Amino acid sequence: MWQALEPYHTVTYFAPESREVTSQLGCKGGWMSYFGLRAAPLGAVPAEVVAATFYNFHPDRVARAIPSAWQAAQPSAFLAARTQSVDEALRRLLGPVVESAELAEAAELGREAALVAPIAGRPLAAANAALEWPTVPHLLLWHAQTLLRESRGDGHVAALVSAGLDPCEALVTFAADGRVEADSLRERRGWSPEEWVAASERLVERGLLDGAGALTEDGARLRTWVEDRTDLGMAPVWTELGDARSDRLVDLMSPLVARIVGNGGFLADNPMGLRPLA
């Protein structure tokens, strides 16, 4: 379900409309735009809170953007900019499909799913759940997926904490699992080569990586446990929606995502290791 739905949300960060509106707010660079747009539902929180909830970014990278973003504009302005940019991006990428009955049906199914997404112990999900729902279908669907993905992400952080993987170690094991290229992931998340090596050495000491930097059996087992716990944490959502309606949502999303990907609205080389469903 994450593969099927997430590309619809990522236009928030990958589409040029986002940078345009945040530049108008006074943001300097892509990271101030990203952190401002995604953290805005939390309010004008300090960098420490953003780093804690986003988890895998280096605190220094966050601190270069927050609180500068809140000095440029209030979180409410970022929320308005986020809605505006997503609206413009989806209208451009989807064209007349934004007015289709199929998209409206997907929006209603997505909303049903999002309304039962867990928020207890999940701060980013809870912050987005407190926002007013959009009324137009293409934005309603986007907000639904925002709630679903932040609920899933919060649960993923909880699984990483339970697994005893600190932010850099989590990235090292993620890269060792073959989902993304290590140097690219390290640079995008702001960790130095020295910090990456130190995290790798800690994982070797725990028997989770071998001397060549590959996952051991224990490391692979722990990675699987983290992903399984993440999935299980969202299972009640799709159980509530039911197999038939979940399948219908996937079918409805497929042509929407195909348009987004085909019109250049999706970053194939993304740090999430996300590959849209075919």
N, C-alpha and C positions, 0 to 999 in steps of 0.2 A: 504493500500500500504506500509505503514511503517512496519507493521508486516511481510508482504511478503518479503520485500527487506532487512530490517536492519540486519538480521543474517548474510548476505553475507559480510557486512561491519565489523561486530564486531570481525572477525578473526584478525583485526588490533591490537586489545588489548588482546584478550583471547588466541591466539595461542602462543605456546612456542617459535616459530621462532622470534617473536617480541622482547622478552626478550633477546634472544641470540644475535641478531644484536645490540641492544642498549647497552648490556653489553660490547660488543666489542668497542663501542664508548666511554665507560667510565661511563655509567650510573650506579648509585648505587640504586637498589631497583626498584620496579614496578612503583611507582608514578613518578619518574623522567622519566622513559620510557614512560609512558602514556602521561604526559604533554608535553614531548618533541615531541613525534610522532604526537599528535593531534594539538599542537600549532605551529608546524614548518612552516606551510603555512603563518602565520602572520609575520614571521621573528623573529629576536632576541628581541622581546618585553619584557618589564618588567613584574614581577609577577602581578602587578595591572591590566594590560590589560588581561592577561590570566584569572584571577579571575573574571573580569567583563564579559568576553565573555562566559566563561564556567558557570558562575552564581552561581551554587548551592554548589560549593566547598568552604570550609572555606579558607579565604585568607592565613592563616598561613600554611595550607597544600600545597597550591600552592607555597608559598614563600620558602618552604623547597626543592622544585624541580627546581624552576625558580628564578634566572638566572643560577643556578648551571648546568643545562642541557646545556645552551649555552656556558658555560665555558668548558664543556667536549667536545662539538662538535658544529659546526655551524649548523643553521637550515637546510642548504642545505644538510648536511650530514645526518640529521634525515630524510629528505625527501627521500633521496636515500635508507636509511635503511628501511624506511617504505615500499617503493616499493619492495625492495628485500624480506623482510620478508613476505609480503602479497603474492607475487608471489610463494614463497616456500610453504607457508601454504596452499594456494588454490590448488596448484599442488598435495600436499600430501593428502588433504582432498577430493578432487574431482576425483583424478586419471585421467583416460583417458577421462573423461567427459570434461576436459578443452579444448579438441580439437573438441568438438561436434558442429554440426550445430545449435543445439538448444541453446547452450550457446552463440554462435555468434549472433543468432537472438535476444536473451535477451539483449545482450550488445548493439545492435543497438537501440532497443526500449528504454533501459535505458538512452542511450546517448541523444535520442530525448527528453525525459522527462527532463533530467538534463539541457539541453541547454535553456529551458524556465523556469527553477526554479528561483524565484525572488532572487536577491542579494542586491537590494537597501535597506539600513538600516540593512543589514545582514552580519556582518564582516567576520565570519568564512566561510560562503558560498562564499563571494566575494574572499577571500584569496585563497580558493581551486579552484575557477573558473579561477583564473589567472595562474594556473599551466598548464603545457603542458599535453595534453591527451595521455594516453598510446595507443599503437597500437595493442597489442595482446588482443583478446576478453575478457579473464577472468580478466585482469587488467582494461580494458576499462569499463567493467561492475562494477568493484569495485569503480573506480573513479566516475562513474555516481552516484552510490548510496552514495558515500561520499558527493558529491555536494547536493544531494537531502536531506540527513539526516541533514547536517549542515544548509541548508536553513530552513528546518523544525524546527531545534533546535533554530536557531536565532529568528524565529517567535514565538516560545514558550516562549523564554525569554521576548520578547516584550509584550506578553500577560500577563506574570507574573508581569511585571513592571506596566502595565496598571491596573492590578487587585490590586495593592498595596501590593503585597506579596514579602517580602525581601527574600534573598536566603534561610535562615533557615526556615522561615515561609512556603515557597513553599514546602520544603521537609516534614515539619510536616503535611501539608494538603495532600500531596501525600501519605504519610504513612497512614494517617487517612482514606483515600479513599480505603484502603485495597489492594493496588497494591504491596506493599513491606512491609517487617517487619521493624518496626520503629528503633530498636536498631541497626540492621545491616546497615540500610541506614544512620543513624547518624554517625556511626563509619567510614563507607566507605567515607563519605564526610567530615569527620574531625571535626565535631561539638562536643563540650563537653556536658555532661548531663545537666549542668547548663544553657548553651546557648539554648539547646533544650527546657528545661522547660520554660525559659523566652519567647521564641518564642511562645510556647503553651499558655502561660498566655496572651500574646498580642492578640492572636487569640480568646481566650475566651472573652476578653474585647470587641472585635469587633463583638461578637456574631456569630463567624464562627465555634467555637468548643464549646461543652458543657463541664461540669465539669469533665466528665469521659474521655475526650480527643477524643470524636467522633464528626464527622461533624454534625453541625446543618443543618436545611433546607437551611439557607442562605449560610452556608459553602459548602454544596453539590451543590447548585446552582452556586456558584462562581467557584468551581472546574470544573463543566460542562462547564461554560462559557470559562474558560481558554483552555480546550481541544477543544471546538468547534472553538474558534478563531484560535487555532493552525492548525486545520484541514482546516478551510476556507482559511487560508493563503497559503496553498499548493493546494487548489482546482483548480486554473487556470492551473497548470501543467497537471493534469489528464484530465481536460476538453479539453486541447489542444491535448493530446494524443488520447483521445476518449475512449469510453467504451470498444469497441471491442479490441483495442490494449492494453488497460490497463489490461483487463481480460487475454489477451494472455500473457502479461508479468508475471502476477501472476502464470499462468499455467506453464510457462517456469521456473520460479524461484523455484517452489515447489520441484521438485526432486533435485535441487542443494542444497537447504536449508536442505532437508532431509539427504543428504550425509554429509553435514557439521555437523549437529546435531548428526547423527548416528556415525560419526567418532570422536566425542569428541571435535569438534571445536566451540562449543557454550556453554556458561556458563548459565545454567538454572537458578541459583540463582543470577540473575543480578540486579543491582540497578536501571535499567530502567523499571522494571516490564514488560519486553518484553517476550511475549509468541509467538513463531512462529506459523503461520497459519498451521493447520493440513493438 
